[in-house]
Amino acid sequence: MFSCPGPLLPAAFLLLLFFATAFRLPRCGPTELSPDVVLGRPGANITLTCRDKGPPNVTVSWRVEERGAAVGGARQLAAGGNTLLLQGLRYEDSGRYSCSLGGRPLRSLRLQVEEPPETPRVSCYRRSLDKDLVCEWPLRAKPSPGTRATLWVKRRFVAEDPAEQRCRYFSKAQKFVCRVKLPPGTEDTKPLLVATCVRNAAGGSAGDDKIITLSSVLKPDPPLNVTVEPLEKAPQRLRVNWSYPPSWDPRFYWLRFQVRYRPEPTQTFTEVDQVTTTWLDIRDAWRGTRHVVQVRAQEEFGHGTWSEWSREVVGTPWTDPRDFTSEMGPFSSQFPVDDGTYGITLPPELFREDTADDLGETVVEATSSPVMSPYAFLVAGGSLLLGIALCIAIVVRYRQTWRTGGQRGAKAEGEGQQHGLVPLGHPSPPPPSDTPLLSPPGPPTLRALHVTNLDYFFSGQ
């Protein structure tokens, strides 16, 4: 049989004592009732007895002292003899009931109409790294007037008394809220044990113990002052601006943001993550279409959870006043084309075929001509004038070149013929031969003909 060594017994005992004290929390049970308190539940029937012993035929009178009115005048009750029967109890029936006989008071009882509280399902969060811990839980129905809620927080595996905090019920939000003041120096990564208890005279209910760390429950408030503005001469861009929530001090800790937007009336959002500034340019907005934008925040290093989304804000991209699409309304028929742009925004009414019944007896046909931009005419006219001037310059330049070449060719040919006909001195007569001294004139050269023809063409004859 296994036996524990003697020196280990004190250590084991201390370890068991440590765990016992580390998890010991106050017991959650119903509140104690005094002997003169009678408990009733909503919707039930209850009988109040004036005297334990007495003549059965004597009828006593009952009053609700805290209401200051006779019971018979407050509501219809079945009272007879020594008892008072209350049927279908309501919370408003709570009060102090007293009975008397002949003006002499006999007994006073306090009626409390309550039902056992709901089991709390607690969620905790911190709005900033330097804020208190807030724990809350919602309720399905309004609690009884005498219901009290308490929350305890203590460091896990530490033998210390837990910090107790009373919780407050907010009827508008219909939930209990507990704010716990953390002691200075509490580490964000150390585990904390959170326990809750809700009790009244009808019973008590304890929630499940939660183990949290301060860094894991960090949840900032949503960003504020979210605005959406168009950018001038940018029909597909929107500028979104927002500000830090008042509960978060940006001088010491920063936030990162997430932006989501969608064009109306679609329900699919486009999300942009890892935004560290308090503004964002949307570059793929639909032309002439309203967009819904929301922003949420998280600690810059990803500790904790995202905040709730901000309120929805709408904005429409800039539209050129000269563009006829600005008069078409918020309906959109844009679809991406091959070049990555979007088509013209047209309302669905333009695609419906009108009949004579819809338009009345008279049908008027309207024609429209496309509006051309004046810049197109200026560019086309300038290009045409530049082309004409270039052609004229080329023609003039080559005409001068052709004339100069023709004159030089004719002069060279004429000089050659003169040197061949005029003798330079008195040469001795050549010996007789069969070859004549002068050959008959041949046909004109090809270059001379070409120059003559060009001169004739440019002279206009």
C-alpha positions in Angstrom: 0.0 0.0 0.0 1.3 3.4 -1.0 2.1 5.7 1.9 3.0 9.4 1.7 6.4 10.3 3.3 6.2 12.3 6.5 7.9 15.5 5.3 5.4 15.7 2.4 2.3 15.8 4.6 2.6 19.5 5.7 3.3 20.6 2.1 0.3 18.7 0.7 -1.9 20.2 3.5 -0.7 23.7 2.7 -1.3 23.2 -1.0 -4.9 22.0 -0.3 -5.5 25.0 2.0 -4.1 27.3 -0.7 -6.5 26.1 -3.4 -9.4 26.1 -0.9 -8.8 29.7 0.1 -8.0 30.8 -3.5 -11.5 29.8 -4.8 -13.6 30.6 -1.8 -16.4 33.1 -2.7 -19.4 34.1 -0.7 -22.5 31.9 -0.9 -25.3 33.0 -3.2 -28.7 32.4 -1.6 -32.0 34.1 -1.0 -32.2 37.1 1.3 -33.4 36.4 4.8 -37.0 37.3 5.7 -38.3 38.7 8.9 -41.2 36.9 10.7 -43.8 39.4 9.6 -42.9 39.1 5.9 -45.1 37.0 3.6 -43.7 36.1 0.2 -45.8 35.7 -2.9 -45.1 35.2 -6.6 -46.6 37.0 -9.5 -49.8 35.4 -10.8 -50.3 33.2 -7.6 -53.0 33.4 -5.0 -52.2 34.0 -1.3 -54.3 34.2 1.9 -53.4 36.5 4.8 -54.5 35.6 8.3 -55.3 38.2 10.9 -55.3 36.1 14.1 -54.2 32.6 14.7 -56.9 32.0 17.2 -60.2 33.8 17.5 -64.0 33.6 16.9 -64.6 32.3 13.4 -67.7 34.4 12.8 -65.9 37.8 13.5 -65.1 39.8 10.4 -62.1 42.1 10.5 -61.2 45.0 8.2 -58.0 45.2 6.1 -56.0 48.2 5.0 -52.8 48.7 3.1 -51.0 51.2 5.3 -48.3 52.2 2.8 -50.9 53.0 0.1 -53.2 54.9 2.5 -56.4 53.4 1.1 -58.8 50.7 2.1 -58.2 47.3 0.5 -61.8 47.2 -0.7 -61.3 50.5 -2.5 -58.0 49.5 -4.1 -59.3 46.4 -6.0 -62.0 43.7 -5.7 -60.9 41.2 -3.0 -62.5 38.2 -1.4 -62.3 39.0 2.3 -64.3 37.1 4.9 -63.9 36.4 8.6 -60.4 36.3 9.8 -58.6 36.0 6.5 -57.9 38.0 3.3 -57.6 36.3 -0.1 -55.5 38.0 -2.8 -55.8 36.5 -6.3 -53.5 36.9 -9.3 -50.7 38.8 -7.4 -48.9 41.6 -9.1 -45.8 43.5 -8.1 -48.0 46.5 -7.3 -49.7 44.4 -4.5 -46.5 44.5 -2.5 -46.9 46.5 0.8 -47.8 46.3 4.5 -51.3 44.9 5.2 -52.9 45.5 8.6 -56.1 44.1 10.1 -58.2 45.7 12.8 -61.4 44.9 14.7 -63.6 47.8 15.8 -60.8 50.3 15.1 -58.4 48.3 17.2 -55.3 47.1 15.2 -54.7 43.4 15.6 -51.9 42.5 13.2 -49.6 43.9 10.5 -48.0 41.8 7.7 -45.6 42.8 4.9 -46.3 41.2 1.5 -43.5 40.9 -1.0 -44.4 39.9 -4.5 -41.2 38.5 -6.1 -40.0 35.7 -8.3 -36.6 34.1 -8.4 -34.0 36.1 -10.4 -32.6 35.0 -13.8 -29.3 33.4 -13.9 -26.7 36.0 -14.9 -24.6 35.5 -18.0 -21.8 38.0 -17.5 -19.5 39.6 -20.1 -16.7 42.0 -19.0 -14.8 44.6 -21.0 -12.6 47.7 -20.6 -13.0 50.8 -22.7 -9.3 51.7 -22.4 -6.1 50.5 -20.9 -6.4 53.0 -18.1 -10.2 52.5 -17.4 -12.0 50.4 -14.9 -13.3 46.9 -15.5 -17.0 46.8 -16.5 -19.2 43.7 -16.3 -22.8 43.4 -17.4 -25.5 41.0 -18.4 -28.9 41.5 -20.0 -32.3 40.4 -18.6 -35.3 39.0 -20.5 -37.8 40.6 -18.1 -37.7 43.4 -15.5 -36.5 42.1 -12.1 -38.5 42.2 -8.9 -38.2 45.5 -7.0 -36.2 43.8 -4.2 -33.6 42.1 -6.5 -30.0 42.8 -5.7 -26.9 41.9 -7.8 -23.3 41.6 -6.6 -20.0 40.9 -8.4 -16.7 39.7 -6.9 -13.3 39.9 -8.6 -10.1 38.4 -7.3 -6.7 37.3 -8.6 -6.6 33.6 -9.4 -4.5 31.3 -7.2 -3.9 34.1 -4.7 -5.2 33.8 -1.1 -6.9 37.1 -0.7 -10.3 38.5 -0.1 -12.2 39.2 -3.3 -13.2 42.8 -4.2 -17.0 43.1 -3.9 -19.0 45.5 -6.1 -22.7 46.2 -6.1 -24.3 46.3 -9.5 -26.9 48.7 -10.8 -29.9 47.9 -13.0 -30.6 50.2 -16.0 -34.3 49.9 -16.9 -33.8 51.5 -20.3 -31.1 49.1 -21.4 -32.7 46.3 -19.3 -29.4 45.0 -17.9 -27.3 45.0 -14.8 -23.9 46.9 -14.9 -21.1 46.5 -12.5 -18.0 48.8 -12.5 -14.9 47.4 -10.7 -12.1 49.7 -9.6 -8.9 47.9 -10.2 -6.0 48.3 -7.8 -2.9 50.1 -9.1 -0.3 47.8 -10.6 -2.7 45.1 -11.7 -1.0 43.2 -14.6 -2.9 43.0 -17.8 -1.8 39.4 -18.5 -2.5 37.9 -15.0 -5.8 35.9 -14.8 -8.7 37.2 -12.7 -11.6 35.2 -11.3 -15.0 36.9 -11.7 -18.2 35.7 -9.8 -21.7 37.1 -9.7 -24.8 36.6 -7.6 -28.3 37.8 -8.0 -30.7 37.4 -5.1 -34.0 38.5 -3.7 -36.5 37.1 -1.2 -37.7 34.4 -3.6 -34.3 33.0 -4.2 -30.7 33.5 -5.4 -28.9 32.6 -8.6 -25.2 32.5 -9.2 -23.6 32.9 -12.6 -20.7 30.8 -13.9 -17.3 31.8 -12.7 -15.3 33.5 -15.5 -11.5 33.6 -15.8 -10.3 36.7 -17.7 -7.3 38.8 -18.3 -7.4 42.6 -18.6 -5.9 42.5 -22.1 -8.4 40.0 -23.4 -11.4 42.0 -22.4 -10.2 45.3 -23.9 -13.0 46.7 -26.0 -12.9 50.3 -27.1 -15.9 52.5 -27.8 -16.9 53.1 -31.4 -15.3 56.0 -33.3 -17.2 59.3 -33.2 -17.9 62.1 -35.7 -17.8 59.9 -38.8 -18.3 62.0 -41.9 -18.3 61.1 -45.7 -17.4 63.9 -48.1 -16.9 63.9 -51.9 -13.6 65.0 -53.5 -13.8 67.6 -56.2 -13.3 66.4 -59.8 -13.1 62.8 -58.5 -16.3 61.0 -59.5 -15.2 57.6 -57.9 -13.7 58.8 -54.6 -15.0 59.6 -51.1 -13.1 60.9 -48.1 -14.1 59.4 -44.8 -13.1 61.1 -41.5 -13.7 60.2 -37.9 -12.3 60.8 -34.4 -11.1 58.8 -31.3 -13.8 58.1 -28.7 -13.6 60.2 -25.6 -12.8 57.2 -23.4 -9.5 56.5 -25.3 -6.6 58.9 -24.9 -4.5 58.8 -28.1 -1.6 60.6 -26.4 -0.6 57.3 -24.7 -2.3 54.5 -26.6 -3.3 54.2 -30.3 -6.1 52.4 -32.1 -6.3 50.8 -35.4 -9.5 51.0 -37.4 -11.6 49.0 -39.9 -13.8 50.7 -42.4 -16.6 49.1 -44.4 -18.8 50.6 -47.1 -21.5 49.6 -49.6 -23.4 51.4 -52.4 -27.1 51.6 -52.0 -29.2 49.5 -52.4 -26.7 46.5 -52.2 -26.2 44.8 -48.9 -22.6 43.5 -49.4 -19.9 45.5 -47.6 -16.4 46.1 -48.7 -14.0 46.2 -45.8 -10.6 48.0 -45.4 -8.4 46.8 -42.6 -5.2 48.0 -40.8 -6.1 51.7 -41.0 -4.0 53.7 -38.5 -5.1 57.2 -39.4 -8.4 58.9 -38.7 -9.3 59.2 -42.4 -9.5 57.1 -45.5 -10.0 57.7 -49.2 -12.4 55.3 -51.0 -11.2 55.0 -54.6 -13.7 52.6 -56.1 -17.0 54.3 -55.3 -19.9 54.1 -57.8 -20.5 57.2 -59.8 -23.5 59.2 -58.6 -24.6 56.6 -56.0 -25.1 57.0 -52.3 -22.7 54.9 -50.1 -23.2 53.7 -46.5 -20.0 53.9 -44.4 -19.2 52.5 -40.9 -16.0 52.5 -38.8 -14.9 50.4 -35.8 -11.7 50.4 -33.6 -9.3 48.0 -31.9 -6.2 48.4 -29.8 -3.2 49.0 -32.2 -1.5 45.6 -31.4 -4.7 43.6 -31.7 -5.3 43.1 -27.9 -8.9 42.6 -27.0 -11.8 42.7 -29.4 -13.2 45.1 -31.9 -15.6 47.8 -30.8 -19.1 48.0 -32.1 -19.7 49.6 -35.5 -20.3 53.3 -35.6 -23.6 54.7 -36.8 -24.3 54.5 -40.5 -23.2 57.6 -42.5 -24.1 58.2 -46.1 -22.3 60.1 -48.8 -22.3 60.5 -52.7 -19.2 61.0 -54.9 -18.7 64.3 -56.7 -20.6 64.7 -60.0 -19.8 67.2 -62.8 -22.7 69.7 -63.1 -22.4 69.5 -66.9 -22.8 65.8 -66.9 -26.4 64.8 -67.7 -26.0 61.7 -65.4 -26.3 64.0 -62.4 -30.0 64.4 -63.0 -30.8 60.7 -63.1 -31.3 60.1 -59.3 -29.9 57.6 -56.9 -30.7 54.5 -59.1 -27.7 52.9 -60.6 -27.2 50.7 -63.7 -23.4 50.7 -63.6 -21.5 47.6 -64.6 -17.8 47.2 -65.0 -16.6 47.0 -68.6 -13.4 45.6 -70.1 -11.2 48.7 -69.4 -12.0 48.6 -65.7 -14.3 51.7 -65.7 -18.0 51.9 -65.2 -20.7 52.6 -67.7 -23.1 55.5 -67.6 -25.5 55.6 -64.6 -29.1 55.3 -65.8 -32.3 54.9 -63.9 -34.5 51.8 -64.6 -37.3 54.1 -65.9 -35.3 54.7 -69.1 -35.4 50.9 -69.9 -39.2 50.7 -69.7 -41.2 51.0 -72.9 -43.8 53.7 -72.7 -47.1 53.1 -74.3 -49.8 55.5 -75.4 -51.9 54.7 -72.3 -49.1 55.7 -70.0 -48.3 58.9 -71.8 -51.9 60.0 -72.6 -53.5 60.6 -75.9 -50.7 62.8 -77.2 -47.3 61.2 -77.7 -44.5 63.6 -78.1 -41.2 62.4 -79.6 -38.1 64.1 -78.4 -34.8 64.0 -80.2 -31.5 64.8 -78.7 -28.1 65.3 -80.2 -24.9 64.4 -78.4 -23.1 67.4 -76.8 -19.5 67.6 -78.0 -16.9 69.2 -75.9 -15.3 72.5 -77.3 -11.9 71.1 -76.5 -12.3 68.4 -79.1 -13.0 71.0 -81.8 -9.9 73.0 -80.8 -7.6 70.0 -81.0 -9.0 68.8 -84.3 -8.8 72.3 -85.9 -5.2 72.9 -84.7 -4.1 69.5 -86.0 -5.6 70.2 -89.4 -3.9 73.6 -89.7 -0.6 72.2 -88.6 -0.8 69.5 -91.3 -1.7 72.0 -94.1 1.3 74.3 -93.1 3.6 71.3 -93.1 2.5 70.2 -96.6 3.0 73.8 -98.0 6.5 74.0 -96.5 7.5 70.7 -98.1 6.2 71.7 -101.5 7.9 75.1 -101.5 11.2 73.6 -100.3 11.4 70.9 -103.0 10.3 73.4 -105.7 13.3 75.6 -105.0 15.6 72.5 -105.1 14.2 71.3 -108.4 14.6 74.7 -110.1 18.2 75.1 -108.9 19.1 71.7 -110.2 17.5 72.3 -113.6 19.3 75.6 -114.2 22.7 74.0 -113.3 22.2 71.1 -115.7 21.1 73.3 -118.6 24.1 75.6 -118.1 26.6 72.8 -118.0 25.2 71.2 -121.2 25.3 74.6 -123.1 29.0 75.3 -122.1 30.0 71.8 -123.3 28.5 72.4 -126.8 30.3 75.8 -127.1 33.7 74.3 -126.3 33.1 71.6 -128.9 32.3 74.2 -131.8 34.7 77.1 -131.2 38.5 76.4 -132.0 41.1 77.7 -129.6 43.9 78.4 -132.0 45.2 77.6 -135.6 45.8 73.9 -135.5 47.3 72.2 -138.4 44.8 70.4 -140.6 44.1 66.9 -139.6 45.0 64.1 -141.9 42.3 63.1 -144.2 40.1 60.3 -142.9 36.7 58.8 -143.6 35.2 60.0 -140.3 33.5 63.4 -140.6 34.7 66.2 -138.4 31.3 66.9 -136.8 28.8 64.2 -135.9 25.2 65.0 -136.4 23.3 66.2 -133.4 21.8 63.3 -131.3 18.7 63.2 -129.2 18.5 65.3 -126.0 19.6 63.8 -122.7 17.2 62.3 -120.2 18.1 64.8 -117.5 17.6 67.8 -119.8 14.1 66.5 -120.6 13.3 66.0 -116.9 14.3 69.6 -116.0 12.4 71.1 -118.9 9.3 69.3 -117.9 9.5 70.4 -114.2 10.0 74.1 -115.3 7.0 73.8 -117.6 4.9 72.4 -114.7 5.8 75.1 -112.1 5.6 78.0 -114.7 1.8 77.3 -115.0 1.9 77.4 -118.9 
